[in-house]
Amino acid sequence: MNAAVPAGSVCQVLTWENIMSNGRSLSLVELEQRIAITRDNIRQLVEQAAAFSGAGDEARNADRIAQLTEELERLVKQRDALLKK
């Protein structure tokens, strides 16, 4: 488990390997689910950042929030491209 995520957290980890399933494109439903999960993960990390203090915790949370924000942007672009088809 990531050190920036406290034990018992329901924050789901999304990685590129998790996003691409067997080399196929994700369906609209899958993209919507992953967007919702990523948004919830960002929300949880923001709440955790407000609850915890310390330079190390803040830096880790900021890095993870930035990573999730990039992932969210990528997923939204994928979804929008799929909707245009």
C-alpha positions in Angstrom: 0.0 0.0 0.0 1.2 3.5 -0.8 2.6 5.3 2.3 0.6 8.4 1.5 -2.7 6.5 1.9 -3.6 5.7 5.5 -4.5 2.1 6.4 -8.2 1.4 5.9 -8.6 3.9 3.0 -10.9 2.9 0.2 -8.9 4.8 -2.3 -8.5 2.7 -5.4 -5.2 2.7 -7.3 -5.5 3.3 -11.0 -2.5 2.6 -13.2 -2.0 2.5 -16.9 -1.9 -1.3 -16.6 -5.3 -1.2 -14.9 -6.7 1.2 -17.5 -5.8 -0.9 -20.5 -7.5 -4.3 -20.3 -6.0 -6.9 -22.6 -4.9 -4.2 -25.1 -8.5 -3.2 -25.9 -10.1 0.2 -25.6 -12.3 0.9 -22.7 -16.1 1.1 -23.2 -18.0 4.3 -22.3 -19.3 2.6 -19.2 -15.8 1.5 -18.1 -14.5 5.1 -18.7 -17.3 6.6 -16.7 -16.6 4.2 -13.9 -12.9 5.0 -13.9 -13.6 8.7 -14.1 -15.9 8.4 -11.0 -13.3 6.4 -9.1 -10.5 8.9 -10.0 -12.6 11.9 -8.9 -13.5 10.1 -5.6 -9.8 9.3 -5.1 -8.9 13.0 -5.6 -11.6 14.0 -3.1 -10.4 11.5 -0.5 -6.8 12.7 -0.9 -7.8 16.4 -0.5 -9.7 15.4 2.7 -6.7 13.5 3.9 -4.4 16.4 3.2 -6.6 18.7 5.2 -6.6 16.2 8.1 -2.9 15.4 8.2 0.1 17.7 8.5 3.8 17.5 7.9 5.9 18.3 4.9 6.4 14.7 3.9 2.7 13.9 4.0 1.8 17.1 2.1 4.4 16.5 -0.6 3.2 12.9 -1.1 -0.4 13.9 -1.2 0.3 16.8 -3.6 2.2 14.3 -5.9 -0.6 11.8 -5.8 -3.3 14.4 -6.4 -1.3 15.7 -9.4 -1.0 12.1 -10.7 -4.7 11.5 -10.3 -5.6 14.8 -11.9 -3.5 13.9 -15.0 -5.2 10.5 -15.1 -8.6 12.1 -14.8 -7.8 14.5 -17.7 -6.6 11.5 -19.8 -9.8 9.5 -19.0 -12.1 12.4 -19.8 -10.3 13.0 -23.2 -10.7 9.3 -23.9 -14.4 9.4 -23.0 -15.0 12.6 -25.1 -13.3 11.0 -28.1 -15.5 8.0 -27.7 -18.7 10.1 -27.5 -17.7 11.9 -30.7 -17.7 8.7 -32.7 
